[in-house]
Amino acid sequence: MLGLLKKVVGDTDQRIVKKMQKRVDQIETHIEDVKKLTDDGLRQKTEEFKERYQNGEKLDQLLPEAYAVVSEGATRSLGMTPFRVQHLGAIALHDGDIAEMKTGEGKTLVATMPVYLNALTGKGVHVVTVNDYLAGRDSEDMGVLYNFLGLSVGLNQKGMTKLEKQEAYNCDITYGTNNEFGFDYLRDNMVLYQEQMVQRDLHFAIVDEVDSILIDEARTPLIISGSVDQSTKLYGFADQLVRYLKVDEDFTFDEKTKNVQLTEEGVNKTERYFQLDNLYDQDNVQVNHHINQALKAHQAMVRDEDYVVDEDGVVIVDQFTGRLMKGRRYGDGLHQAIEAKEGLPIQKESMTLASITFQNYFRMYEKLAGMTGTAKTEEEEFRNVYQMNVTSIPTNEPIVRDDKSDLIYKTQNAKFKAAADQIEELHEKGQPVLVGTASVDTSELVSNMLKKRRVPHDVLNAKNHENEAKIIENAGERGAVTIATNMAGRGTDIKLGNGVRELGGLFVLGTERHESRRIDNQLRGRSGRQGDPGASQFYLSMEDDVMRRFGSENMYNMMEKLGMDEDQPIESRLVTRAVEKAQQRVEGRNQDSRKQILQYDDVMREQRDIIYAQRKEVLESENLSSIVKDMIKRVIERGVQAHTPEDEVPEDWDLEAIVRYMNGTVLFEGDLSSDELWGKEPEEMIELINEKAKAYYDEKEASYGEEMREFEKVIMLRAVDRKWMNHIDQMDQLRQGIHLRAYGQNDPLRDYKFEGFNMFEEMINNIEEEVVTYVLKAEIKENVERETVAEGEAVHGNNTEKERKKNQKKQPVQRGQTIGRNDPCPCGSGKKYKQCCGQNAG
């Protein structure tokens, strides 16, 4: 069955390649005409193509002639002329697919043709590499060709200024790493002014080593993390103040909605305590927020019901199951407010400010293509996730590499000894050896064994990309021995030195099998480039991690029964096939794991798209008044509907609660009374309150004019950024514990979607409430400026936050946080604590 499937897949590839051969014939016909052009004539073709595209000609129609121009341009500027198979790969890339081309087939040159063609649109093309060295090398080397043809080339690297990045992105072609492109996208959605954005719309990207970036790194998100509120003192001051505030007199508490709001008297006390002119001034957003959270902690959060206090501090109680949710924290500063309420140390918390996976970042490109030497084993995933087919491009010269059967030993000691013997023997013969290891530890173990045998060698474990590439380039010289981790040296060819062909070419020696066949194939593919001779062989042992996972116990028992010596290996194609079948099973499990991660991340993607689109609209809009007015209306609707449920008679509606809420958000104290609402339908109440709020807004707009426009942007950006960052953190915490729902026969993914949607809806409601409250109540100062809510740090990794928390020294839980004797008295008198309520303390 497997053989039949391989035949079908192979036949499909052959049909695709055969179809593409006709287009290659067209390219070669145009090359004959293009050769007659002068250098200037060749350059002028670029402007001609751009004009034809603008006049409606499709890129597919331009392809044969454009590829011919690039081919001739490469011959003249680089001294490199593409082969027919390279044209085939270039066609696959333009079609938005993956070109699987063996090592040494010239993928870097292949990419120049679709890059040039798609750059004619003026929308920008991104060429994505796995490290900065390759990005710099390729932009410089291929930049000669692009500049020769009249196109601009930019290099996007870490540490560049915004201006430098903007210049790089505004070029026709931009080279950079997957990390940097992804981080720039996240940073662009955190800027305060539109002109601070660096990226243009994501048009077309060609990803080099596409399997590494879109498969191997798919589970590792890009994260920008930072600390939103560095000071914890404010939580303590807010807590001390609210202890003196009285319900109904200084604040109102709505049992139904758990909403807490300061009254006018409470606002006055707060302003006196913190020595503020206006609590609703935009400079006092943090103070106001801390007061609200402290009130919630005291009024809405009940100890031993909503949370408990134990040796770990404040621990949340799951409202559905009653279980303790260790490790989870309330967001938006509520957890810290409860810590202050309970007299515990207030934990500073680093938050995720923005995050995205490579899967979701690269799926945003209008068109995506990729190249690698090994992608066919993951074709199903590429097709399902990225809508990219994998086309295997034939090699320019037949592969003559000798892929030997695996050698399998009983113990690791025997395996490494045999491998070292083989390396020493090959070195003495002069044949270069590339030793592939799965980890840094193994590379150092082999290195130590070779040092004892006085075999000179280089060790690569991907710590220095620039040196790495240079060492890999020399790995084919006579007598060279290079030890490298499996991923080291990707993107760099190993060329054979003088006399090495006669010695058998490069010998690739793998010290263990990877759980993915693709990684093993990459290692093999280092040898036998462009028809060169070469050989590859894997040395395995029954004690290898992979072999143990593949159920090698039966084989080990067989070796024992046969009385085989430790140093005597089994060499069998049958064993090799058994290992490969087991690898296929592991690949399937890994694929399922990535699929599940993507399903969860898609929930965040939908929410992120909405927030980023709305944020961009705020940045681009000249006038937000219509958006603010819509928000005011929605806030009023929700406030009225919460207290006028359809299943209650009007006599039971809590009109006082509506009055308290409206006077605290969109109106001022005394502006609305329950008598005005009595006898009205909910729609009539909404209309009445909206007219009052609109009158306030219109009056303010008339008074401040254009200053109002910038003020609204400042308020809206601050609210969106702070609430969104908190929401990301909350969603991350929800996701960490959601798998436990499976024990209750619930579908964790369905629950995550449902609860995530509710949390997102609540966040949007909170944003709108905060925006309208400040727009209507805050005074506008001159020269109001936008401020970042938090400074972020770019991090690449899944467990960064966990690791950071794990490494922090755990502090013992202590009680008794008190206000300082010289601090302002919480009662609001304006006196120092020691001269007022603190006189009788202690």
Disulfide bonds with the S-S distance in Angstrom:
none
